[in-house]
Amino acid sequence: MTRDATAPVNPVLSVRVDDIDAAHARARERGYEIVHPLTTEEWGVTRFFVRAPDGNLLDVVQHRD
């Protein structure tokens, strides 16, 4: 991804999960920095961005079925 249209930052990797709420809760419990809040996008995904311990930004995403 070269530029994210709806977020202020650009992630380096997207990680698809089956339960976005559980992934978000685990990231918060572990004290990870949430860089882009949990958001349901118009194009059918719910996602958030988290800063990994190495400093990279990850797009954690769940697709609607």
Buried (B, 14 or more C-beta within 10 A) or exposed (E): EEEBEEBEEEBEEEBEBEEBEEBBEBBBEEEBEBBBEBEEEEEEBBBBBBBBEEEEBBBBBBEEE
